[in-house]
Amino acid sequence: QSALTQPASVSGSPGQSITISCTGTSSDIGGYNYISWYQQHPGKAPKLMIYDVSDRPSGVSNRFSGSKSGNTASLTISGLQAEDEADYYCSSYTSSNSLVFGTGTKVTVL
Amino acid sequence: QVQLQESGPGLVKPSETLSLTCTVSGYSISSGYYWGWIRQPPGKGLEWIGSIYHSGSTYYNPPLKSRVTISVDTSKNQFSLKLKSVNAADTAVYFCARSSRAADGNCFQQWGQGTLVTVSS
């Protein structure tokens, strides 16, 4: 199964909003609302930021929000901060009863 | 607070079997949740390997299914990964993780720190 498609990089200035897309198919993103987003700093384990398309785990800033339209999911970071600079990965449940991750997006805070 | 720790050889020869164990503390595996393995080749993205439910039901990534076995040892509060017939493409940091909800394994909230496994002769 192919990885979900994300832009390789996205950048923004402090305080700005950025959006990361995650494109799949009707067999994954389009077919289910089990879409998650992870933040990963260098050398660290991933951190769950969003689950079930738009829900935030306890302790995750409300500057992070998720959405979905058709076969594409999106993660928006508002009020961009230096600490948001990291790699971000989407993930989706699939029709094969498996999970697939996105290709990853490097977020740079200018 | 649940904590996970991966352990196992850092170097495996080509064609041999990679074996890793994840030791869980702060929570009893037999009480529930899905427990998974995810890997990340150096400089690359994440790849889900598979998951096991506390009851022992397993779910594997289709491309890896023929080579992967995930098992659980509730007496030691551990779960394990075996990946056979490894090659250089299996070189990666391997993470173990616990699902965010007891009812499904669709995302992972608790992660181990990861362990690097290199496949080389």
Chai-1 contact restraints between the chains, C-beta under 6 A:
chainA,res_idxA,chainB,res_idxB,connection_type,confidence,min_distance_angstrom,max_distance_angstrom,comment,restraint_id
A,Y34,B,N106,contact,1.0,0.0,6.0,A-B,restraint_1
A,S36,B,C107,contact,1.0,0.0,6.0,A-B,restraint_2
A,A45,B,F95,contact,1.0,0.0,6.0,A-B,restraint_3
A,A45,B,W111,contact,1.0,0.0,6.0,A-B,restraint_4
A,A45,B,Q113,contact,1.0,0.0,6.0,A-B,restraint_5
A,A45,B,G114,contact,1.0,0.0,6.0,A-B,restraint_6
A,L48,B,C107,contact,1.0,0.0,6.0,A-B,restraint_7
A,L48,B,Q109,contact,1.0,0.0,6.0,A-B,restraint_8
A,Y51,B,S100,contact,1.0,0.0,6.0,A-B,restraint_9
A,Y51,B,C107,contact,1.0,0.0,6.0,A-B,restraint_10
A,Y89,B,L46,contact,1.0,0.0,6.0,A-B,restraint_11
A,Y93,B,N106,contact,1.0,0.0,6.0,A-B,restraint_12
A,S96,B,P62,contact,1.0,0.0,6.0,A-B,restraint_13
A,S98,B,N61,contact,1.0,0.0,6.0,A-B,restraint_14
A,L99,B,W48,contact,1.0,0.0,6.0,A-B,restraint_15
A,F101,B,L46,contact,1.0,0.0,6.0,A-B,restraint_16
A,T103,B,G45,contact,1.0,0.0,6.0,A-B,restraint_17
A,G104,B,G45,contact,1.0,0.0,6.0,A-B,restraint_18
